[in-house]
């Protein structure tokens, strides 16, 4: 069972939407075993969401980790974090 993404804010919804897209990309990979686990992806997204919720800065390592797991650019994560 996949972890449930919290959609309690625009940033939380953005993360959940990108995670859903990443799961679709995972299915297209030639070696599905090389895809990150759903738990690993959820944990990184949840950490970023909590940082956002408590107004804690999103550090570059976390932004890059979330970006890698969601198959997006790190600047997209930073932009979404700051806009929402």
C-alpha positions as CSV (number, residue, x, y, z in Angstrom):
1,X,0.0,0.0,0.0
2,X,1.4,3.4,-1.0
3,X,1.7,6.0,1.7
4,X,-0.9,8.8,1.6
5,X,0.4,12.2,0.7
6,X,-1.0,15.1,2.8
7,X,-2.7,17.7,0.7
8,X,-3.3,20.3,3.4
9,X,-1.7,23.2,1.6
10,X,-1.0,24.2,-2.0
11,X,2.6,23.0,-1.5
12,X,1.4,19.7,-0.2
13,X,-0.9,19.3,-3.2
14,X,2.0,20.2,-5.5
15,X,4.2,17.5,-3.9
16,X,1.4,14.9,-4.1
17,X,0.7,15.7,-7.8
18,X,4.4,15.5,-8.7
19,X,4.7,12.2,-6.7
20,X,1.8,10.7,-8.7
21,X,3.4,11.8,-11.9
22,X,6.7,10.3,-10.8
23,X,5.0,7.0,-10.1
24,X,3.7,6.9,-13.7
25,X,7.3,7.6,-14.9
26,X,8.5,4.7,-12.7
27,X,6.2,2.4,-14.6
28,X,7.8,3.4,-17.9
29,X,11.4,2.7,-16.7
30,X,13.1,-0.2,-18.5
31,X,14.2,-1.5,-15.1
32,X,11.4,-0.8,-12.6
33,X,13.6,-2.1,-9.8
34,X,15.8,1.0,-10.2
35,X,12.9,3.3,-9.3
36,X,12.9,4.8,-5.8
37,X,10.6,3.1,-3.3
38,X,7.2,4.8,-2.6
39,X,8.2,5.0,1.1
40,X,11.5,6.8,0.2
41,X,9.7,9.2,-2.0
42,X,6.9,9.9,0.5
43,X,9.5,10.4,3.3
44,X,11.4,13.1,1.4
45,X,8.1,14.8,0.3
46,X,6.7,14.7,3.8
47,X,9.9,16.2,5.2
48,X,9.8,19.1,2.7
49,X,6.0,19.6,3.5
50,X,6.7,19.8,7.2
51,X,9.6,22.3,6.6
52,X,7.1,24.4,4.7
53,X,4.4,24.0,7.3
54,X,6.6,25.2,10.2
55,X,8.3,27.9,8.0
56,X,11.7,26.2,8.2
57,X,14.0,26.9,5.2
58,X,14.3,24.3,2.5
59,X,18.0,23.5,2.3
60,X,19.7,22.7,-0.9
61,X,20.3,19.0,0.0
62,X,16.6,18.4,0.7
63,X,15.4,20.3,-2.3
64,X,17.8,18.2,-4.5
65,X,16.7,15.0,-2.9
66,X,13.0,15.7,-3.4
67,X,13.7,16.8,-7.0
68,X,15.6,13.6,-7.7
69,X,12.8,11.5,-6.4
70,X,10.1,13.4,-8.3
71,X,12.0,13.7,-11.6
72,X,11.9,17.5,-11.6
73,X,14.5,20.2,-11.4
74,X,15.5,21.3,-7.9
75,X,14.6,24.9,-8.8
76,X,11.0,23.7,-9.4
77,X,10.9,22.4,-5.9
78,X,12.3,25.7,-4.5
79,X,9.9,27.7,-6.6
80,X,6.9,25.7,-5.4
81,X,8.1,25.9,-1.8
82,X,8.4,29.7,-1.9
83,X,5.2,30.4,-3.9
84,X,2.9,28.2,-1.9
